Amino acid sequence: MAKQSWKPGNMLYPLPAVMVTCADEAGKPNILTIAWTGTVCSDPPMVSISVRKERYSYELIKKSGEFVINLTTEALARATDYCGVRSGRKEDKFKRTGLTPVLADIVKAPLIAESPVNLECRVTEIKELGSHDMFLAEVVAVHADEAYMDEHGKFDLMKANPIVYSHGTYYSLGKAIGTFGYSVKKQ
Ligand SMILES: Cc1cc2nc3c(=O)[nH]c(=O)nc-3n(C[C@H](O)[C@H](O)[C@H](O)COP(=O)(O)O)c2cc1C
């Protein structure tokens, strides 16, 4: 098998592309799309987002110390892309996309009603890395849409048709091929 050696770069794909909401001091909300995000700790539950300083949202998140991660779906793909190519400096992306802001429980940034899962986050640390600064944050509240729960309250995110982002393209997900630990389970 022949492999080409490429210059160092970001090829850790696929990734979730999430819509991150934040708000300015007057409470005016904004949405930006983030692919450089990840889960970094289970207990306490922590996540990271990496944001370029030039983003309008950067100062909003830095000043407020808060943001919300809103998971995305096939139905939200177009809005997800839009929020990643237009700036809140020039327009109201909630109005433009028709997405619905909903009051969060703890943070001032709003939840996106149409998103199946919202993670309210409080920034604990900002790491200057280079092109991006990484906001490390604790998840302080989670909201899951009952529309994707069965009669026993079991939540199935796959019913929401989540999407991933891979090297410039959005994809929907395919079929389930195994569950945690299935490789060592007796048949
Ligand atoms: C799929 C996708 C992923 C993106 N990921 C990031 C990211 O991880 N970090 C970042 O700073 N910008 C990212 N962007 C770019 C911002 O979302 C974009 O510059 C946006 O317009 C910034 O909005 P704002 O100026 O309202 O904050 C991404 C854009 C797209 C379309």
The ligand as a MOL file (V3000), in Angstrom:
LIG
                    3D

  0  0  0     0  0            999 V3000
M  V30 BEGIN CTAB
M  V30 COUNTS 31 33 0 0 0
M  V30 BEGIN ATOM
M  V30 1 C -17.9790 23.6680 9.0990 0
M  V30 2 C -17.3360 24.8720 9.7160 0
M  V30 3 C -16.4990 24.7160 10.8120 0
M  V30 4 C -15.8900 25.8290 11.4170 0
M  V30 5 N -15.0910 25.6460 12.5030 0
M  V30 6 C -14.5130 26.7180 13.1050 0
M  V30 7 C -13.7150 26.5400 14.2830 0
M  V30 8 O -13.5460 25.4350 14.7880 0
M  V30 9 N -13.1700 27.6450 14.8420 0
M  V30 10 C -13.3430 28.9060 14.3160 0
M  V30 11 O -12.8090 29.8920 14.8720 0
M  V30 12 N -14.1150 29.0970 13.1990 0
M  V30 13 C -14.7040 28.0370 12.6080 0
M  V30 14 N -15.4900 28.2160 11.4890 0
M  V30 15 C -15.6720 29.5780 10.9460 0
M  V30 16 C -16.6810 30.4340 11.7190 0
M  V30 17 O -17.8460 29.7050 12.0480 0
M  V30 18 C -17.0410 31.6500 10.8510 0
M  V30 19 O -15.9010 32.4410 10.6590 0
M  V30 20 C -18.2020 32.4640 11.3800 0
M  V30 21 O -18.6460 33.3190 10.3540 0
M  V30 22 C -17.8310 33.2940 12.6040 0
M  V30 23 O -18.9820 33.9360 13.0310 0
M  V30 24 P -18.9530 35.2610 13.9410 0
M  V30 25 O -18.0700 36.2610 13.2390 0
M  V30 26 O -20.3910 35.6740 13.9910 0
M  V30 27 O -18.3960 34.8530 15.2670 0
M  V30 28 C -16.1150 27.1260 10.8850 0
M  V30 29 C -16.9570 27.2760 9.7700 0
M  V30 30 C -17.5620 26.1600 9.1860 0
M  V30 31 C -18.4790 26.3560 8.0110 0
M  V30 END ATOM
M  V30 BEGIN BOND
M  V30 1 1 1 2
M  V30 2 1 2 3
M  V30 3 2 2 30
M  V30 4 2 3 4
M  V30 5 1 4 5
M  V30 6 1 4 28
M  V30 7 2 5 6
M  V30 8 1 6 7
M  V30 9 1 6 13
M  V30 10 2 7 8
M  V30 11 1 7 9
M  V30 12 1 9 10
M  V30 13 2 10 11
M  V30 14 1 10 12
M  V30 15 2 12 13
M  V30 16 1 13 14
M  V30 17 1 14 15
M  V30 18 1 14 28
M  V30 19 1 15 16
M  V30 20 1 16 17
M  V30 21 1 16 18
M  V30 22 1 18 19
M  V30 23 1 18 20
M  V30 24 1 20 21
M  V30 25 1 20 22
M  V30 26 1 22 23
M  V30 27 1 23 24
M  V30 28 2 24 25
M  V30 29 1 24 26
M  V30 30 1 24 27
M  V30 31 2 28 29
M  V30 32 1 29 30
M  V30 33 1 30 31
M  V30 END BOND
M  V30 END CTAB
M  END
